[in-house]
Amino acid sequence: MKNKTRLGISTFSYPYAVGMPGFAPEHRMDMKELIDKAVELQVQVVQIADNYPLHLLPQKEQESISKYAADRGIALEVGTRGIRHENLIRYIHIAEVMNSRLLRTVIDSEHDEPEPEEVIRRLTKILPLLEEKKIVLGIENHDRLKSRTFARIVQELDSPYVGIVLDTVNSFACEEGTRQVLDELARYTVNFHMKDFRIDRIPSALGLRVTGTVAGEGRLNMGEIVRILEDRAQSDFTTVLELWMEPEATVEETVRKENCWVEQSIENMKQILCTAVS
């Protein structure tokens, strides 16, 4: 039987509206507004990543966001950055409070870039709690480590509560293409970050430039990737939109463009996913 996927949006679908260092909209999108966007776009999942640090919210607010999502039929996925023991303990608790069955993380954080053996050692200590709470830790393949190394980490941990958050574009930083990343990591995928891209020569023609684009309008063969994950992933998985978009001249123009990109991306993704699963 093929795996199934559910479509969602993320705080990284709206990085400008959510706010980031050096970019502060007059009104920062909060998580209830993000959930409202999911309802408006008719998707089923909202992923709250490390650009909206949930640990800064009181537990009552976390519970309120969780109830707001549940009342509207939206599943939440929570995320963080870093695998220091205290951070993972804190976010497993947040995932439990917010009824998230997935905890997404990036291995590296500020002043902490552990080597693979240290990653395995740390995560081994956290496995019993993940298993007790029935929360899956999704490790995102990020810039520093090759996909084969991520595969080895998951293999060594050997738990149904550890998988991969697959982002085929991140691994460009390790000189790895989409097919290579899928060959190594598709079988362990629990969440797919749908992030489309384009590659252009710079004006001098002396080099190439990788930038993001509206999903479905770039080089990423999304339909093929979803078909591969349906066949190879260890279980059902979520497909969440992320965007790399360059800002416009003003904050207002940037946020408006971002919203248009999200709407068009989701429309394209629905058509592509419908074709992929038919």
Secondary structure, DSSP 8 states (H G I E B T S, - for coil): ----EEEEEETTTSHHHH-BTTB--SS---HHHHHHHHHHHT-SEEEE-TTS-GGGS-HHHHHHHHHHHHHTT-EEEEEEE---HHHHHHHHHHHHHTT-SEEEEES-BTTB---HHHHHHHHHHHHHHHHHHT-EEEEE--SSS-HHHHHHHHHHH--TTEEEEE-TTGGGGGT--HHHHHHHHGGGEEEEEE--EEEEE-TTSSSEEEEE--TTSSS--HHHHHHHHHHHSSS-EEEEE-------SSHHHHHHHHHHHHHHHHHHHHHHHHHHH-
